[in-house]
Amino acid sequence: MPEALQNLIRVLARLPGIGRRTAERMAYRLILRNQALLRDLQSALDRAARELTLCPRCGNLTSVEAVPCRICTDSNRDPAFLCIVEGAPDIQILEQARTFNGHYFCLQGKLSPHQQETITQPILERLLQRIQEDRVTEILLALNSDVESDATAAYLAEHLQPLGLRITRLAFGIPAGSGLAYSDPETLSRALKGRQAL
Amino acid sequence: MPEALQNLIRVLARLPGIGRRTAERMAYRLILRNQALLRDLQSALDRAARELTLCPRCGNLTSVEAVPCRICTDSNRDPAFLCIVEGAPDIQILEQARTFNGHYFCLQGKLSPHQQETITQPILERLLQRIQEDRVTEILLALNSDVESDATAAYLAEHLQPLGLRITRLAFGIPAGSGLAYSDPETLSRALKGRQAL
């Protein structure tokens, strides 16, 4: 196999969810059948590298021409209601649900008590500054439901509790369109703990 | 979502086996976490576009510095034993099996009696010329086992039969490491038809 082809396959296989076999099929498709696709991918990457940046306020992905991002500058949204997410993809998913009308703060990863303070401290300081500046009254933790996310929630709760804000977390329970028969014990256990009065 | 991000996701979703959701994850990974990966992919694509070409003899992917390709110029291989494949990825797969020691000819797709002659005729002419030049004595059709590949095999057999060569096709049957219980009826039917005396 020519080295340039092996190299392309190796790089493609570093993308999330892409195994060696899929990377091979992608590489062959890019080179053999479809020179247009290769050129389009080259220019899409160039453009993304040139035009995209992180919003300095919330950490969302935004165009270099819209800094701060469209969410941060939207006067119809409430800056006092702050949603903490792990990263920009989570903002995208929440925005699709069209129910949250506050602002965001990206952790750019997970936090945990085991991490070095040199990593967690600057994030926490930026968050505290933001809370003060925007006179935040409620913090919504929009985190996943795995062990590391629970640790992140606990870490944040511990450090934010003294401020006397309302701190909430997304509810856990049975997903919409699903039923008890399809839920695992952990999901059911969380749904039971979070049961609501009718 | 910024337009440059939407554009990158759209292009990535055109790759084989990549759905919208995977394309989104790939785009975010490329932009958010890993600027090194984005740059590596850019340079891998540039390099592939610059350094890779098709071997003018067999149609395999090769480096521009190795034309004809390493298989075509390997003096230990027998040019009189010609293997016909659909495309370069098939050559890769056959070479991994390390049992074929002849030369290759890529159809760059499938042939069928229903296709226009303007498409099939030039391919057939190149193949006939190759057979003559290399004094080919056996043609092995290394095609898949779907209806269109059967049509391709029938089309080639019809046009090559008059030359009086030996024409063979890869055997169909139960895959290695598998058993009757895991084989579909069509596979079993083909394995039965191709049964061999012990």
Interface residues (C-beta under 8 A of the other chain):
Chain A: M1 P2 E3 A4 L5 N7 L8 R10 V11 L12 R14 L15 P16 G17 I18 T22 E24 R25 M26 A27 Y28 R29 L30 I31 L32 Q35 L37 L38 R39 D40 L41 Q42 A44 L45 D46 R47 A48 A49 R50 E51 L52 L54 L61 T62 S63 A66 G87 A88 P89 Q92 Q108
Chain B: M1 P2 E3 A4 L5 N7 L8 R10 V11 L12 R14 L15 P16 G17 I18 T22 E24 R25 M26 A27 Y28 R29 L30 I31 L32 Q35 L37 L38 R39 D40 L41 Q42 A44 L45 D46 R47 A48 A49 R50 E51 L52 L54 L61 T62 S63 A66 G87 A88 P89 Q92 Q108
